[in-house]
Amino acid sequence: MQNSGEYGERKWIVWYAHEIPTTFGPWKFCGLPGLVMLAYDTENIHRFEAITFRKGTLPIALPDIPNIVTVERGKFIKSKNKFEENPMGNIPPESISEMVVQKDENGKGSILINGVQLRLRPNGYTPLELE
């Protein structure tokens, strides 16, 4: 079944399987009367697609996260988009204790900061949510 709507200032088309009676889906696409199989925006910038199913052996457990910080959605989106546009420019230099820059055999580069890989976007950052 197909459904369409607007979220984050984008128009989305979502396909879900009514035969799989669960309300799960990727990112914010949940709550429909079936498993979300495909979701894409009308500009064809973002796309989520189910490609395989596997039977799990362990129950899904929610992590116990200490010191959770709550923030307004708009403020979070603005900060996240600013960081994603220039990840390296938003890391305070004093917080960097180790940096590794490397290339694989195909010439593809990667940067690790304090052991965490910095996501490099060769085509720039296109946010899922505009507002």
C-alpha positions as CSV (number, residue, x, y, z in Angstrom):
1,M,0.0,0.0,0.0
2,Q,1.2,3.5,-0.7
3,N,0.8,6.6,1.5
4,S,2.1,10.2,1.0
5,G,2.7,13.1,3.3
6,E,4.9,16.0,4.3
7,Y,7.5,15.9,7.0
8,G,10.5,18.2,7.7
9,E,9.4,20.5,4.8
10,R,9.8,17.6,2.3
11,K,7.1,15.6,0.5
12,W,7.4,11.8,1.0
13,I,6.0,8.7,-0.7
14,V,5.9,5.7,1.6
15,W,5.1,2.1,0.6
16,Y,4.3,-0.4,3.3
17,A,3.3,-4.1,3.5
18,H,-0.1,-4.4,5.1
19,E,0.6,-8.2,5.2
20,I,3.4,-7.7,7.8
21,P,1.4,-6.3,10.7
22,T,4.0,-4.2,12.5
23,T,4.3,-0.4,12.7
24,F,8.0,-0.2,12.2
25,G,10.0,1.6,9.5
26,P,13.2,3.6,9.0
27,W,13.9,7.0,10.5
28,K,10.6,8.8,11.2
29,F,8.5,6.4,9.0
30,C,6.7,4.4,11.5
31,G,3.1,4.1,12.7
32,L,1.6,2.8,9.5
33,P,-0.5,-0.4,9.5
34,G,2.3,-2.5,8.1
35,L,6.1,-2.7,7.8
36,V,7.5,0.2,5.7
37,M,9.3,-1.2,2.7
38,L,10.2,1.9,0.7
39,A,10.2,5.7,1.5
40,Y,11.5,8.5,-0.7
41,D,11.1,12.2,-1.1
42,T,9.5,13.7,-4.2
43,E,12.8,15.3,-5.2
44,N,14.5,11.9,-5.2
45,I,17.2,13.2,-2.9
46,H,16.6,10.6,0.0
47,R,15.5,7.0,-0.3
48,F,15.0,4.2,2.3
49,E,14.4,0.7,0.9
50,A,14.1,-2.7,2.7
51,I,16.6,-5.0,0.9
52,T,16.7,-8.1,3.1
53,F,15.1,-9.8,6.1
54,R,16.9,-11.8,8.7
55,K,15.6,-13.6,11.7
56,G,17.2,-12.3,14.9
57,T,18.3,-14.5,17.8
58,L,18.4,-11.9,20.5
59,P,15.6,-9.6,21.8
60,I,15.9,-5.9,21.0
61,A,17.2,-4.1,24.1
62,L,17.0,-0.4,24.7
63,P,20.4,1.0,25.9
64,D,20.7,2.5,29.3
65,I,22.1,6.0,28.5
66,P,23.2,8.0,31.5
67,N,23.0,11.8,31.6
68,I,20.5,12.2,28.6
69,V,20.2,15.8,27.5
70,T,16.9,17.1,26.3
71,V,16.7,19.9,23.7
72,E,14.0,21.5,21.5
73,R,13.6,19.8,18.1
74,G,14.3,23.0,16.1
75,K,17.5,23.7,18.0
76,F,18.7,20.2,17.5
77,I,18.0,20.1,13.8
78,K,19.8,23.5,13.3
79,S,22.8,22.3,15.3
80,K,22.9,18.9,13.5
81,N,22.7,20.4,10.1
82,K,25.5,23.0,11.0
83,F,27.7,20.1,12.1
84,E,27.0,17.9,9.1
85,E,27.8,20.8,6.7
86,N,31.3,21.1,8.1
87,P,32.1,18.3,10.6
88,M,35.8,19.1,11.0
89,G,35.0,22.8,11.5
90,N,32.7,22.1,14.4
91,I,35.1,20.1,16.5
92,P,37.0,22.2,19.1
93,P,40.7,21.6,18.6
94,E,41.3,21.2,22.3
95,S,39.0,18.1,22.3
96,I,41.2,16.3,19.7
97,S,43.7,14.0,21.4
98,E,44.4,11.8,18.3
99,M,43.9,12.2,14.6
100,V,44.6,9.5,11.9
101,V,44.4,10.3,8.2
102,Q,44.6,7.3,5.9
103,K,43.9,6.1,2.4
104,D,42.9,2.6,1.3
105,E,44.3,0.7,-1.8
106,N,41.7,2.5,-4.0
107,G,42.8,5.9,-2.8
108,K,39.7,6.5,-0.7
109,G,40.5,8.6,2.3
110,S,39.2,8.5,5.8
111,I,39.8,10.5,9.0
112,L,39.6,9.2,12.5
113,I,39.4,11.6,15.4
114,N,39.9,10.2,18.9
115,G,39.2,6.8,17.3
116,V,35.9,7.8,15.7
117,Q,35.6,8.0,11.9
118,L,34.6,11.4,10.6
119,R,32.0,11.1,7.9
120,L,33.1,12.7,4.7
121,R,30.4,13.5,2.2
122,P,32.0,13.9,-1.3
123,N,28.7,15.5,-2.7
124,G,28.1,17.7,0.3
125,Y,25.4,17.3,2.9
126,T,21.7,17.3,2.1
127,P,19.6,17.2,5.3
128,L,16.6,15.0,5.6
129,E,14.7,17.7,7.4
130,L,14.8,21.3,6.0
131,E,13.0,22.8,9.0
